[in-house]
Amino acid sequence: MPPPKDLPMTETAPIRCQNLWKVYGAEAATLRGLPPDVLRQRIAAHDGWLAALSDVTLEVARGEVFAIMGLSGSGKSTLVRCMTGLIAPSLGDLLIDGVNLRDISPEKLIEMRRHKISMVFQDFALLPHLNVRDNIAFPLRVQGIDRARRAEQAERLIQTVGLGGRGDHYPKELSGGQQQRVGIARSLITEPEIWFLDEPFSALDPLIRDEMQGELLRLQTSLRKTVVFITHDFDEAIRIADRIAIMHDGQVVQVDTPERLVLAPLDDYVAAFTRKIPRARVLRVASVLAPISDRATGAPVSGSALVGDVAAQILASDAPVPVVDASGRIVGSIDRKTVIETAFAGAA
């Protein structure tokens, strides 16, 4: 997981949800204009209405990996389907690069899907009668791009996702992890600015899943896409995300960095999500360091490093280890006791 970035909320955020609702049931449009508290009361009192999303407000900054997580039925997949225009929100505003999907025409929505956004699904959705190269190139075929150019761009992405030499293979000849790499490459061939991934690795074996998470991080380091990643797995979220939105019963309960979700959960629901997460995998040295010690010795560690990543060095030292900031200035120290307490906090 990369160090947290400064992610200011601005009017130019590529994804902005404002008081977003998705209500299923007849005549849900009659709810327009009502304040949130009244909306909830009306929906709760009406047997024919179900709120899959309730007053969701959030923004995704350009270039960040933003995870949306929650248990089944929490609303996370409904939210991402609204963001991609697969379903229409009932109330509120949803802007993609300033374009409100509430007002967009079907033609402009198609154009946006072809060029600005892309989505990776859990089930890979590969076309069995096409080989790897043609599966990856399929979005360009839909756009009318000539075959030679499609093949050239597909071959580049085959190499990018580590499938060199398999361009002529068919989906049935690939492992689950390889099939998912094809799906990822296909989603990238139109060079989208915004990349949606809806639990893309949940059907994979643990070892392959770990490998694909690493592949995603590697790709993001070079591509710097705006990524919205849906998951129900907090371990997965803390590994890949800059920030995480936790959802419950259609509402966004908290949006924060993995570290702050652990240190400062806003309610018992968020606390329950984070209680069993090993803190050494989430907390950074700067969060637990002590004042500068005269006894500090040895090679310094970065305050932005995860405690778990530098634990071996600190545990091997008889004295506190100095901690430095991004400029190399010593800002404190950390010792064995702190590492042990961090590693076992919340383990009971």
Steps between C-alpha positions, in 0.01 A plus 500: 500500500651839403537783754181707533483795264363848554159466338314832517135504403452737208242596242718324240492157666433246221224328700256690722188358663268749671200381705468193278207262544394184322145405595327198350122499477213658311471879499832552677533824300242656733775516763692769311564818694443356846773543766696183596329445836154525343611272215606231745173524688294476180701203371484316834123549514440382142493121445573535130822704523854379566797738530811330360689830537415760764632856474852408382741793477867443413774600258783306338818695434686477172761225498399335828395142565167529681356183650131456577434216739226345707317176554261351244199727463684808627453685170858501372426334164188715453714809551760401241226409252358848542848645448538312172149581378388136504209604721353846553493658847156597626602827666806718538794582276781282365768679300772336293756767406230763545236321291188420703381149418153609604478718187719309254355374173532130406736595216734695731492221756611251234778737396612535862514123545700460182765759579496632857403211730552126504390216726635162607249245626534208740410237239762610239228508224739380230365396161577126471522498119769771491866452588684714755607759244151543355334505843728783607448687172122459499418854632705647213311278255176651633648845439576409138880505535676308221625148571873574473481781756283288730752217489791736566339656807381163629848355472641791703251431778564124485858581595392757761288248695755219474333279240776503240476202262133433578336730247369207293363306798128478572340566842448128572877452466579754773504485879264720702775752569594513132139553401475789742814654349326487162200678650726768649685549171171528310377766743818704442519487120281809453735688739220599740553777752282332764525128576226313688568154644207314659644225724722388211709254703242349736456182291873426492701267722684682783847475343377620160298773669811625679689496171227699323489760777873547451446525124238771552739701718776460243274621219375794706856612572559550127149590377374725784132444424214615719393162640177403679541151646206310650576235761360337814851407620667752731840331456473563127383857548784601731756354261392689191305811605596858576159547663211271587126565518319259731132445417216361711131474406547725195680774689865606504598472865857631475750602232862506612849359458549143622709633787237743625223242466694288749602784731178702495192298394190720503268233637478142624439365148830637369677390818373145445638503145846603615528327839683188382722667241867470606588859580861458393368455144305826509668744737798705390801570714408869528177402679674316783844661534633638828692826551863502387706281734866558591536122487375470140753333276537316173363563151189721516158388380251715310199636682287410196600130516252244628598371843484144371746576221773624737416278799791259444755783508356652817459169682866416424621821665571521874441876491229722348534563127488857365205601279540751216250700295495535121786753509722271710458700820482295822153550649488231768587141582335159525594201714425129540226555755307728265524252212380212719211704641400612151516147363279355773259787561141380455608137466287385794 
